[in-house]
Amino acid sequence: MSIANQKYAFVTPESWQESLISRWPDAPLYGGYRLLVFTRKDLPKLEAEYSDVKFKYLDPDETIRSISDLEKGPFICSLTQTQEIVKYFRELEENT
């Protein structure tokens, strides 16, 4: 899968455990949320499959705040946004 074609989603551990663990068994944990990687082409399929869920498209700062406030995602991000969010939570974990 080409990096340019990737999309990312931060999801709650509960959502991951309920219905996503079989597709993303090794999803890493950042800020208490699981990080899923999929193709841009898969996004509409996922939105249709989980039509009862509101997919959120926020900027990195808003996503970090939402994750810190334990809001329910999924939070959909680009590679650049994901890198910024992961960096924030890695630094936070290193300093605690």
Buried (B, 14 or more C-beta within 10 A) or exposed (E): EEEEEBBBBBBBEEBBEEEBBEEBEEBEEBBEBBBBBBEEEBBEEBBEEBEEBEBBEBEBEEBBEBBEEEBBBBBBBBBEBBEBBBEBBEEEEEEE
